[in-house]
């Protein structure tokens, strides 16, 4: 057993491991960009003299553009190289961030967020796909956890930095931070691309690469005609709406209902990401203990209960463990989803994972829009509780589906 593990460990070169670390940084930057505006929504509403629902366009438009761009980046990464696309997309994000710094109107800020989304869309899905191509299958989940750690830290960084900088220096400084972050990570990726050009090219050409040369429509149809693939994409849509989408109003809810400062509200919600980090640390043990079915069942349930506590607590104290446990439970569910998504179509992994991410963030945009529209009718607390309930029900359904996976794959 130890000999086998040692053999597998030597199969990943130092150059590949270094590239995975840089991809994790890119994932951190992408997720930070997604969550940077969550805690500043009340301030944007005040500064631009608009309602909270209108200010939430900086989140919803980002999510819509992010999801739609997946349809472009997946095939592009399969054709010209995933690492190369990630590198230049990261550098492009710094331009959109710089425009946000100088936005004088909400419309200009929304436009800058649109540009950021068009670049950030490439980073997480193509990083997952690149790792899927470059890493042996028996080490795939561990390596995906490393890029997932970058994404999870991005949730913490985005929520926390967005709230702290908005309170201390003003919302523009949050985008100064993003400009520097994207520029620095993009430069490191570019240097690594030059150093590792030959090994990366080999990693980008797995067996059966000829099948990747189909057009996007043909490639997408090959994926969508599989019943199991359709289930994964539908699950991603619901997860994005009920999980990531509703998460966007958590900080605003704490600020409005409990009177917390934006920085404190953002810090509490950032515990969601810390909970995800805790899962990453013990994930391998939980997988052995519960299996995929147990992870999605318990993960969805934990999110449901935690969201209920956070929605109706009269004091900010219980919101601390609730946010932490919600993140732990959510990533129990989400990491299982990611693992299944990378295996949908190994011959066109970039396209497959991009379709998965597109469904996820299309769901997020739907969730943000629905949450914003329901706030005035039922209140922020009820919206958060509803999102948690949907996640719990999805966990029950996905666990049932996983039990029937072999039959569904054959169908």
Residue pairs with C-beta under 8 A, 6 or more apart in sequence:
8 136
8 138
8 139
11 136
11 139
12 134
12 135
12 136
12 139
12 143
13 199
15 195
15 196
15 199
16 134
16 135
16 199
16 203
18 192
18 196
19 83
19 130
19 134
19 192
19 196
19 200
20 131
20 134
20 135
20 143
20 146
20 147
21 146
22 185
22 188
22 189
22 192
23 83
23 86
23 127
23 130
23 131
23 147
23 150
24 127
24 146
24 147
24 149
24 150
25 150
25 185
25 188
26 86
26 90
26 123
26 124
26 127
26 150
26 185
26 189
27 123
27 124
27 127
27 147
27 148
27 150
27 151
27 154
28 150
28 151
28 153
28 154
28 157
28 185
29 90
29 93
29 120
29 123
29 154
29 178
29 181
29 182
29 185
30 93
30 120
30 123
30 124
30 151
30 154
31 124
31 150
31 151
31 152
31 153
31 154
31 155
31 157
31 158
32 154
32 157
32 158
32 161
32 178
32 181
33 62
33 93
33 97
33 116
33 117
33 120
33 154
33 158
33 178
33 182
34 62
34 63
34 66
34 120
34 154
34 158
34 244
35 154
35 155
35 157
35 158
35 159
35 162
35 248
36 158
36 161
36 162
36 174
36 175
36 178
37 44
37 58
37 59
37 62
37 113
37 162
37 174
38 59
38 158
38 159
38 162
38 247
38 248
38 249
38 250
38 251
38 252
38 266
38 269
39 159
39 162
39 163
39 166
39 251
39 252
39 255
39 262
39 263
39 265
39 266
39 269
40 162
40 163
40 166
40 171
40 174
40 262
41 52
41 55
41 56
41 58
41 59
41 248
41 249
41 251
41 252
42 52
42 55
42 252
42 255
42 256
42 262
43 166
43 171
43 262
44 50
44 55
44 58
44 106
44 109
44 171
45 51
45 52
45 54
45 55
47 171
48 55
48 105
48 106
48 109
50 106
52 252
52 372
52 375
53 372
53 373
53 375
53 376
54 106
55 106
56 248
56 249
56 368
56 372
57 106
57 110
58 106
58 109
58 110
58 113
59 248
59 368
60 365
60 368
60 369
60 372
61 110
61 113
61 114
61 117
62 113
62 114
62 116
62 117
63 117
63 245
63 361
63 362
63 364
63 365
63 368
64 117
64 361
64 362
64 365
65 114
65 117
65 118
65 121
66 117
66 120
66 121
66 361
66 364
67 121
67 357
67 358
67 359
67 360
67 361
67 362
67 364
67 365
68 358
68 362
69 117
69 118
69 121
69 122
70 121
70 125
70 354
70 355
70 357
70 358
70 361
71 216
71 220
71 354
71 355
71 358
73 85
73 89
73 121
73 122
73 125
73 126
73 350
73 354
74 125
74 126
74 129
74 216
74 348
74 350
74 351
74 352
74 353
74 354
74 355
75 215
75 216
75 219
75 350
75 351
75 354
76 85
76 350
77 85
77 86
77 122
77 126
77 129
77 130
77 350
77 354
78 212
78 219
78 348
78 349
78 350
78 351
79 212
79 213
81 200
81 201
81 204
82 126
82 127
82 129
82 130
82 133
82 204
82 350
83 126
83 130
83 189
83 193
83 196
83 200
83 204
84 193
84 200
85 122
85 126
86 122
86 123
86 126
86 127
86 130
86 189
87 186
87 189
87 190
87 193
88 186
89 119
89 120
89 121
89 122
89 123
90 119
90 122
90 123
90 182
90 185
90 186
90 189
91 119
91 182
91 183
91 186
91 187
91 190
92 115
92 118
92 119
93 116
93 119
93 120
93 178
93 182
93 186
94 178
94 179
94 180
94 182
94 183
94 186
95 115
95 119
96 112
96 113
96 114
96 115
96 116
96 117
96 118
96 119
97 112
97 116
97 175
97 178
97 179
97 182
98 175
98 179
99 108
99 111
99 112
99 115
100 109
100 112
100 113
100 116
100 172
100 175
100 178
101 172
101 175
101 176
101 179
102 172
103 109
103 111
103 112
112 175
116 178
119 182
121 357
121 361
124 147
124 151
124 357
125 350
125 353
125 354
125 356
125 357
126 350
126 353
126 354
127 147
128 144
128 147
128 338
128 341
128 342
128 353
129 342
129 349
129 350
129 352
129 353
129 354
130 203
130 204
131 140
131 143
131 144
131 147
132 140
132 144
132 342
132 346
132 349
132 353
133 203
133 204
133 206
133 349
134 200
134 203
135 143
140 339
140 342
141 287
141 335
141 339
142 284
144 335
144 338
144 339
144 342
145 280
145 283
145 335
148 276
148 280
148 331
148 335
148 338
149 277
149 280
152 273
152 276
152 277
152 280
152 327
152 331
153 273
153 277
154 273
155 270
155 272
155 273
155 276
155 327
156 270
156 271
156 272
156 273
156 274
156 277
157 270
157 273
159 251
159 266
159 267
159 269
159 270
159 272
159 273
160 266
160 267
160 270
161 174
161 177
162 174
162 266
163 251
163 261
163 262
163 263
163 264
163 265
163 266
163 267
163 270
164 263
164 266
164 267
165 171
165 173
165 174
165 177
166 173
166 174
166 262
166 263
167 261
167 262
167 263
168 263
193 200
206 346
208 346
208 347
209 347
211 347
211 348
212 219
212 347
212 348
212 350
212 351
214 222
214 348
216 351
219 345
219 348
219 351
220 351
220 355
222 345
222 348
223 229
223 344
223 345
223 348
223 351
223 352
223 355
224 230
224 233
224 355
226 344
226 345
226 409
227 408
227 409
227 411
228 344
228 405
228 408
228 409
229 344
229 345
229 352
231 401
231 408
232 337
232 340
232 341
232 344
232 356
233 355
233 356
233 359
234 359
235 337
235 394
235 398
235 401
236 337
236 341
236 356
236 357
236 359
236 360
236 363
237 359
237 360
237 362
237 363
237 366
238 363
238 390
238 394
239 333
239 334
239 337
239 360
239 363
239 391
239 394
240 359
240 360
240 361
240 362
240 363
240 364
240 365
240 366
240 367
241 363
241 364
241 366
241 367
241 370
241 387
241 390
242 363
242 367
242 387
242 388
242 390
242 391
242 394
243 303
243 330
243 333
243 334
243 367
243 387
243 391
244 360
244 361
244 363
244 364
244 367
245 363
245 364
245 365
245 366
245 367
245 368
245 370
245 371
245 387
246 307
246 367
246 371
246 383
246 384
246 386
246 387
246 388
247 269
247 272
247 387
248 364
248 367
248 368
248 371
249 371
249 372
249 375
249 380
249 383
249 384
250 265
250 269
250 272
250 310
250 323
250 384
251 262
251 265
251 266
251 268
251 269
252 265
252 380
253 310
253 311
253 380
253 381
253 384
254 260
254 264
254 265
254 268
254 269
254 310
254 316
254 319
255 261
255 262
255 265
256 380
257 380
257 381
258 313
258 315
258 316
258 319
260 268
260 316
264 316
268 316
268 319
268 320
268 323
269 323
270 323
271 320
271 323
271 324
271 327
272 323
272 324
272 326
272 327
272 330
273 327
274 324
274 327
275 323
275 324
275 325
275 326
275 327
275 328
275 329
275 330
275 331
276 327
276 328
276 330
276 331
278 324
278 327
278 328
279 286
279 327
279 328
279 331
279 332
279 335
280 331
280 335
283 332
283 335
286 295
286 332
287 295
290 298
292 336
292 339
292 340
292 402
293 399
293 402
293 403
294 399
295 332
295 333
295 335
295 336
296 332
296 333
296 336
296 337
296 395
296 398
296 399
296 402
297 395
297 396
297 398
297 399
298 329
298 332
298 395
299 328
299 329
299 330
299 331
299 332
299 333
299 334
299 336
299 395
300 329
300 333
300 391
300 392
300 393
300 394
300 395
300 396
300 398
301 329
301 392
301 395
302 325
302 326
302 328
302 329
302 332
303 326
303 329
303 330
303 333
303 388
303 391
303 392
303 395
304 388
304 389
304 391
304 392
304 395
305 325
305 388
305 392
306 322
306 323
306 325
306 326
306 329
306 388
307 322
307 326
307 384
307 385
307 387
307 388
307 389
307 391
308 385
308 388
308 389
309 318
309 319
309 321
309 322
310 318
310 319
310 322
310 323
310 326
310 384
311 380
311 381
311 382
311 384
311 385
311 388
312 381
312 385
313 319
313 322
326 388
330 391
333 391
333 394
333 395
333 398
336 398
337 356
338 356
341 352
341 353
341 356
342 349
342 352
342 353
344 352
344 353
344 356
345 351
345 352
367 387
371 383
371 387
374 382
374 383
374 386
375 383
378 386
401 408
